[in-house]
Amino acid sequence: MMKPEPRLIDGFEYYVASLSVQLGCRQQKAERATISKPERISAVLEAIVSTFGPWTAHNIALTEQIITRPDGPTQQWRVDFFDSIIRAAGRSPKSLLDLACLEGLFAIEFARRGLTTVGIDARDAHLVKAEFARSTLELTNCRFIRGDVRSLPIEIGNFDVVLAAGILYHLDFPDCVKFLRDIAVVSNDLLIIDSYFAYEDVHTSYVPLSDLKYFHFEGRAYRGREIVEYADPKSTGGNPWGSIDSTRSVWLTEEDVISALSDRGCRLIERQFQSPSSKRAYPDRPTLVFKRTIRDAPDAEEILTRRSLTAAEAFG
């Protein structure tokens, strides 16, 4: 089976809808056969699952009868939750960046609602599934990029909404601090962070927590808790929802995240839980909403320069 081949466009690796190349002869046979479009979609979906495994998280409706994860719980309520946050802020955004997009749910669903969206992820399996859903739905206002959110290329541009749903708490230190700095730069208006945070009075979570510790970066102290991403270094990257290459992550305190983004011109305007039951079950996972108030924040020029160099190194 051939590995998916990205096409370079303006320095990015865009996954295009050439599924006959990506999926080999099974897709070619499906295209040649005189079968209906739903049957063809089902055949390609089956081929993707056979090659890359089943969808792990995102249940996307491709037709009225075909969904990507028929046996899994729907995630549409999360789309509605983030949409309600945007509307409550009184915004009518035109663009959205979905960081660590997994199988593409948020980029796809907000594109269906009229926004121009970009999803970025580092795993080929996620991107093939996301691109298959996008191409099946014929969404021309949605793109997926293969990349590392810890090193956003400068060419990615700026977005009215930057969505970091379930990624910050998978980053090690100081990557988590650099990540906050970088996403502040690409945000034109709203920055939404759905994440676990460290708290003095929360000692248990869905994973074991270390004691609250101090971490230092560029002359500043941050508090947080260490989390084991992979107990066995040989299994690093094996969890499709976990870190791609680190055995450890660091959950920063909510206070330090707010302070770090405030220093970059982003003001906290809302703090919500996704539901009352979510607040009871996961009191350490609120959703924080920031508004970009200062375009030329401190260190912005240096950040842009560093990101540009990173992109030049990544794409030659």
Stockholm file with secondary structure:
# STOCKHOLM 1.0

chainA/1-316         MMKPEPRLIDGFEYYVASLSVQLGCRQQKAERATISKPERISAVLEAIVSTFGPWTAHNIALTEQIITRPDGPTQQWRVDFFDSIIRAAGRSPKSLLDLACLEGLFAIEFARRGLTTVGIDARDAHLVKAEFARSTLELTNCRFIRGDVRSLPIEIGNFDVVLAAGILYHLDFPDCVKFLRDIAVVSNDLLIIDSYFAYEDVHTSYVPLSDLKYFHFEGRAYRGREIVEYADPKSTGGNPWGSIDSTRSVWLTEEDVISALSDRGCRLIERQFQSPSSKRAYPDRPTLVFKRTIRDAPDAEEILTRRSLTAAEAFG
#=GR chainA/1-316 SS CCCCCCEEETTEEECCSCHHHHHTHHHHHHHHSCCCHHHHHHHHHHHHHHHHCCCSSCCCBSSSSCBSCTTSCCCHHHHHHHHHHHHHTTCCCSEEEEETCTTSHHHHHHHHTTCEEEEEESCHHHHHHHHHHHHHTTCTTEEEEECCGGGCCGGGCCEEEEEEESCGGGCCTTHHHHHHHHHHHHEEEEEEEECCCBCTTCCCCSSCCCCCEEEEETTEEEEEEEEESCSSGGGTTCSTTSCSSCSEEEEEBHHHHHHHHHHTTEEEEEEECSCHHHHHHCTTCCEEEEEECCSSCTTHHHHHHHHHHHHHHHHC
#=GC SS_cons         CCCCCCEEETTEEECCSCHHHHHTHHHHHHHHSCCCHHHHHHHHHHHHHHHHCCCSSCCCBSSSSCBSCTTSCCCHHHHHHHHHHHHHTTCCCSEEEEETCTTSHHHHHHHHTTCEEEEEESCHHHHHHHHHHHHHTTCTTEEEEECCGGGCCGGGCCEEEEEEESCGGGCCTTHHHHHHHHHHHHEEEEEEEECCCBCTTCCCCSSCCCCCEEEEETTEEEEEEEEESCSSGGGTTCSTTSCSSCSEEEEEBHHHHHHHHHHTTEEEEEEECSCHHHHHHCTTCCEEEEEECCSSCTTHHHHHHHHHHHHHHHHC
//
